[in-house]
Amino acid sequence: MYLVIAMWRPKPEWLALTAEERQAFLTTMGDQLAELNSAGIELVGNGSVDPAAGDATWTHYAVWRALSLVGAKKFAADAENSGVPTYFERIQLAGPMLDMQELAASMIALPATLDT
């Protein structure tokens, strides 16, 4: 099982759209999200970032669950082809869902230097 975390913020192109144009784009996105569900990619939750709760560099986020790395990659490809990059800056993280012991082992195993 993989988790996919997406965070985004609007570009000036989004802010220049009318409310009707924004709604039309989001309606199209809703259709695409339904296709993800049929591919085994499930929305866990999404929302607006609350600046009072921490870093508000990004304005919105979503967490998805995918059955495999293939599903996580499909999500990334679909987002790239959906028109989202036209209107939003976004980052996406994905990785296998770990229990606390697996997470601790992963953190302990980190090398002394990280390649970035």
Residue pairs with C-beta under 8 A, 6 or more apart in sequence:
1 65
1 66
1 67
1 68
1 96
1 97
2 65
2 66
2 67
2 68
2 69
2 71
2 72
2 94
2 95
2 96
2 97
3 44
3 63
3 64
3 65
3 66
3 94
3 95
3 96
3 97
4 41
4 63
4 64
4 65
4 66
4 72
4 75
4 76
4 92
4 93
4 94
5 61
5 62
5 63
5 64
5 92
5 93
5 94
6 61
6 62
6 64
6 79
6 90
6 91
6 92
7 49
7 58
7 60
7 61
7 90
7 91
7 92
8 58
8 59
8 60
8 61
8 84
8 88
8 89
8 90
8 91
9 57
9 58
9 59
9 60
9 88
9 89
9 90
10 59
10 87
10 88
10 89
11 86
11 87
11 88
11 89
13 86
13 87
14 22
14 87
14 88
17 25
17 87
25 83
25 87
28 82
28 83
29 82
29 84
32 78
32 82
33 43
35 78
36 64
36 74
36 75
36 78
37 43
39 71
39 74
40 66
40 67
40 71
41 64
41 65
41 66
41 67
41 71
41 74
41 75
42 64
42 65
42 66
43 62
43 63
43 64
44 63
44 64
44 65
45 62
45 63
46 60
46 61
46 62
46 63
47 60
47 61
47 62
48 59
48 60
49 55
49 56
49 58
49 59
49 60
49 61
50 56
58 91
64 75
65 97
66 72
66 74
66 75
66 94
69 94
69 96
72 94
75 92
75 94
76 92
76 94
79 85
79 90
79 92
84 90
98 106
